[in-house]
Amino acid sequence: MNVTHKTKFILKMTIPCLLFYFYFSQSHSILTLLTAIAATLQYGAMGLEIHKERKWNKVKLEHDQRTRANDYFAGYITYWLIIILLFGGSTLVINTDIPLSFPKLAAFIILASFILRWIIRGYLNNRDVIEESL
């Protein structure tokens, strides 16, 4: 979505706010707290970069044909990974004494797939910059 940097920053900062809310009100899981802290640091660094370059009211153009194709490719990989891991994980949970319930298994796999999708998409979109630095 092509929006101003300010709007994008505000929308992205709702993620850590929601995670902190869930941690303090319902979850009390260390993973939720670590995810909230990591997201706060990442988006805080993004806000500092935007502020340093004075781009708050400029429109961020981020979706062209190449980035959309990379996003679809990353989604395709994670889609099949979710299917394989859910099948394998449910087989392991049923046939072994792993103390893991099906909702927790699904939650862990979905969280891992989001992280993997962001990594693949980020690598594909910034491949030129990464390969030049090596």
N, C-alpha and C positions, 0 to 999 in steps of 0.2 A: 504494500500500500504506500503510495507516495504522499507523505504528510510532512509537516514541519518537524524539525528535530525536537522541538519542545513537546509536541503532541506525542511523538514516538517515545520520548523519555518518560513522560507521565504514564503512558500506557504500560511500558515495560516495568516501571517501578511498582505497579500494582501487584506483580507476581511475588516479590519478596514480602510485601505487606500482607498478602493473603497467607503466605507460608508462615510468617511470624504469628498471625492470628490463629492458624490451625495448630501451631506448636503450643502456644500458651493456653488455648481454650480446650483443645480436644486431644491432640496427638501425643505430645510429650515424647516424641521419638527423636533420637539424636540425629537420624538421617534428615528429618525435616528441618531441624535447626541448622545443620551443616549446609543443606541446600539453600536455605534462606540467607545465611551469611555469605555463601559464595555468590548468589545472585545479587545481593546488595553490593558486594565489592565490585562485581563485574559492571553493573549498571551505574554505580558511582563513578568508576573509572571512565565509562562512556560519557557521563555527564560532565566530568572534568575536561575531557577532550573536546566536547562540543563547546563548552564555555571558553576554553583556551583559544579555539579557532573562531569564536564569535559567530556561530552558526545557528543560534536558537530559533530565529524566525525564517531561516532559509528552508526550502523544500528539499527533502532527501529523496533523490531518485535512486531507487534500489532494485526495481524489477524490470529487467530487460529480458530479451529472449534467452540469453545465455544463463542468467541466474534462475529463471523459471525452469529451464531444462535441467539444471543441476539440482534444483529442489525436487523435481519429479523423480530424478534418478535416485537421490538419497531416500526419498519416501518409498520408492519401489524396493530398494535394498532392505530397509527397515521393516517393510510390510512382510516380506518373506522371512526375515529373521524372527519377527514376532510369532508367526505361524509355527516355525520350526521349534523355537524355544518353548512356546506354550504346549505343544504336543510332547516334546521331550521332558519338560518339567512336570507336566501332569502325569506322565508315565512313571517318572521317578517318585513322585509323591505317593502315587497309588501303590507301587511295588516295593517301596523301601520305608524305613522308619524315620524319614526326614521330618523334623518338627516344623513343617511349613504348611499353611493352609492355602487353598486355591485362590482366595482373594489376595493374600499377600504375594503369592507367586505372580499373579497377574499384575499387581501393582509394581513389583520390582522389575518385571520384564518391560512394562510400558515405560517406566521411568528410564530404564537403560536404553530403550529404543529412541526416546526423545533425545537423550544425550548423544547417542551414536548418530542420529540424523543431523543434529547440529554440527557435530564434528565433520561428517562427510560433506555436508553442504558448505561449511566454512572452508574446508580444504579445497573443494572444487572451485568455489568462487574466488579464492585467493591463491590459486595454484601458481600463478606467475610470480607473485611477491614472495611466496615461500621458496620456490625453486631458485630465484635470484639470490636469496640470502644464504643459500647453501653453497 
